[in-house]
Amino acid sequence: MALKEFFLSKLFRKHLLAAVVLTLVLLWITMMILSLYTHRGESLSIPDFTGMTISEARQASKKLDLRFEVEDSVYKADKKAGTILIQNPLPGHRIKSGRKIYLTLVTSVPGQEIVPQVTDISLRQARVLLESKGFLVGRIEFRPSEFNDLVLEQKNNGAPIPPGTRMDTGSTVDLVVGQSFSANDTFVPDLLGMTMADLLVILNERQLQTGSVVYDGSVNSHADSISATVISQFPVADSTIVVPAGSSINLVLSARIKE
C-alpha cells in the first residue's frame, strides 16, 4: 500500500482519532491529579501568630494544616522568650493548605553583634542601620554644626564606641547629631518618659518652655506629680523641624508604671 493511500485510508483515520482521544483523556486525568494535589482554587487567610508560642500556633492552626519552621531567633527585652516575633508570610496573606510558615522567635539570651559605624551619615540612615543589627537608638543629643542631621558621634553609657566593638543585641546606642540653626531657632526634643524636673532642664537648654501641662487620673497627690512622666507631647519630637526659640511644648503626664 502506497504511503499516500495509507494516510487516506479508513484505518489510519481510525487510529488517528483514537490517538487524539487518548491524548485528551490523559491530559484531563493529569490536570485533575495536579488540581487535587495543589488544591487549586482553595486558599485560606493566615492568622496572626505573633506573641504565641509554637505549640499555641500549632493548636490555633490545627484545622488549617499549616507547617512551621523556625528560621531565626532575636533577643527583645520587652518580649516574652519563646514567643513568635515575626512570621512569613504575614498575617492575612492567602495561601493554600499545607503551606510552610517561617518564624522568627524571641530568645531569652541576647546575642552579640559588632556595632555598625554610623558617624558621617544621616540620623535616619543611622537608625535604620542600627535597628537592622538589633540595636536600639537611645538618647539623641543635638550639637550645633554646619552639617545638619549628620551623626557626629555614637556612644554607649556616655563613652564613645570604638570601631569593631561587640555589644549585646537590644543594647542602646546614643547619638550626637549635628544641627544647624540660628540663635533664634531650636528644635523639639523627645520628652517622653521624663519627669517634670528632668524635662525642664532639657527645655531650658533648648530655649523652650512648657505650655499646657495636664496630669491624667493616676496623679492624685503632690508625690504623684513629682514622679509622673510624660506620656504625650505636642509638638512631637522631630529633629528635622526647626521651631522659634521660646516656643511652648504641651504635655500630658501620668503616674502609671508601664509594664
N, C-alpha and C positions, 0 to 999 in steps of 0.2 A: 504493500500500500504506500503510495507516494505521501510525502510529508504534508503537502497541501491538502490532500484528500483526508489525511488523519485529522488535521485541525478543523476540517469542515464536517467531520463525521459526528454522528449522534453519540457515539461512545465517548469522544473527547469532551463534548459539551456536558455530558452527564458527569464525568469525572471532575471537570472544572467547577460545575455547580456544587458538587459535593465538597470540594476543597474550600470554596468560598464560605459555604455554610459552616463547615467545621472550624475554619479560622475565626469567623464571627462568634461562634459558640465559645471557643477557647478564650477569646478576648473578653467576652462578657463574664465568664467564670473568673478570669484573672482580676477584672475590675471589682467584682463582688467580693472576692477574697481580700483585696487591698483595702476596700472600703470598710470591711469588718475589722481588719487588722489595725487600721489607722483611726477608727472611729470617726469616719468622715462625716462632717456636718454637726458633730457633737462637740460642745465646748462648755467650760464652766469658769466661773469667776473665782479667782484665788482669794481666799480670806486673808485678813491681816494677822500674821503670826507674831509680829514684833511684841516683845515683852513676855512671850510664852517660853517655857522650856520645850525641848524637842519632844518629850513624851506628851506634853499638853498639846503641841501642834499635831502630833500623830493622832491623838484622840479626837481633836477638832476636825481633822480631815479624813476620818476613818471611812466615811461614805464616798469620799471623792477619789480614793485610790491614788493618792499622791505619794511620791517618794522624796526623802530628804537627804541632802548631802552637805556636811559642814566643809566649807572651803576656806574659812579664815576665822580667827578669833582676835578680838580687840579689847583692850582694857579701857573701861569707862568708870570713873569713880562714882558717878551718880546713877549707875545702872546696876541691877542685880546680876551677880555672876551666874552663868549658865543659861541666861535668857537670850532670846533671839534679838539681835540689834538690827540686822539688815537681811532682807530676803530678795531673791532674784529668781523669777520675775516678781515685780512689785504687786502689792495688793490691788485687786480689781482687774488685773490683766486676765484675759480669757485664754485658757489653754485646754488641751484635751486631757482626758482622764489618763492616769498613769505617768504624767509628766514629772520630771525630777525638779525639786525646788532647792536651790543652792542657798545656804545660810551662813551668816557671819554671827558668831556668838560672842557674848561678853565674857571675858576671862577674869578670874579673881586676882591674877598676878600680872602686874604691869610689865610689859616688855621694855626693851631699851632701843632707842634709835639715836643716830647721830643728828644733832640739831642742825637743820639746814642754815646756811648763811643767808640772811635776809637783808643785810645792810645794802644800801645803794639801789634798792628797788622800792616801788610804791607800797604804801600801807596795805592796800587791797591785795596786791600780789603776795606780800609777806604773810598776810592772814591765810590766804589760800594754801600757800606752800607749807606753813607750819601745821595747819589742820590736816593736810594730806598726809603728814608724817605722824599724826596722832597727838600733836601738842596743842595747847590752848594759848590764845593770846591773852595775856594778863593785863597789867596796868599800862596804859599808853600815856607817855609824857611828851608834851609838845615843847619844842625849843625853837626860838627864833632862828630862821635860816633863809638863805636865798633860794634853797631847794625845797619848794613846798611839797608836802605829803611824801617826802622821801625818808626812809628809815635810816637813821644815823647810827643808832646803837641797838644791840639786843642784850638783855640782862636776865639773870635769874637770882632772886633774893638780893637785888642791888648790885651784884657783881657781874662784870662783862662775861659773856660766854665765848671762850676761845674756839676757833675753828676745830672741828673734829670731836667736840665734846659729846659724849653719850649721856642721855638722860632718860628717865622712865617716861614712857608714853603716858599722856594725861597731865604731864607737868606743864606749868605755865611759863611763858616767855614774855617778859616785859620789853616794851619797845620805846625807844626815843625817836620821835618823828619830827622832821623839820616843818616849820610853819611860817610862812611869810605873810605878815600883815603890818599895817601901820600902827602907830602908837594909839590910835583911836579905834582900832579894831581888835577883836578877840574871837574865840571860838567857844562852843558849848561843850563842857566836859561831861563825861559819864558819871553821874552821881548815884546811880542805882546801887543799893546795898549800903550806902553811907549813912552815918548818924548826922544830926544837925551840926554837932561840934566839928566833925571831920569835913563836911561839905562847905561849911563857912570859910574854912582855911583855903580850900580849893577855889571857891568863888572869889575870895579876896585876891588870890594870886592872878586870877584871870580877869580881874576888873569887872566882875559881875555881881549881882545882888539877888536876894530872894524876892520872889513875887508873892503869890498866894501860897500859904503853907496849910495843907489840910491833913488832919490825922483821922485814920479810919476808926471803926468801932472798937478795935482792940486796945486803943490808948485810953485808959481810964484814970491815970494819975500822972503826977509830975515825973515820977520814976519811969513810967512807961514812955513818956515823951522823950526822955533823955536817951533811952535805949532804942527807940523806934528808928527804923531805917527806911530809906527812900524806896518805894515800890513803883513810882511813876514820876516822870518829869516832862515838862514842856517849856521850851522846845527840847526835842530829844537830842542826844549827843550825836554830833556829826562833824567829823574832822575836816570835811570838805566845804563846810559853810561858815563864813565869817560873819559875825554879828557886831554891832557897835558896842564899845565899852560902856558899861553901866546898864546893859540890858538886864531884864529880870527873868528869873527861872521859876516857874510854878512847880510846886512839889506836893506829892502825896506820900505820907509816911505811915508805917504800920509797925506794931509791936509783935506781930505774929512771927513765930520762928518757922522758917521754911524747912520742911523735912527733906 
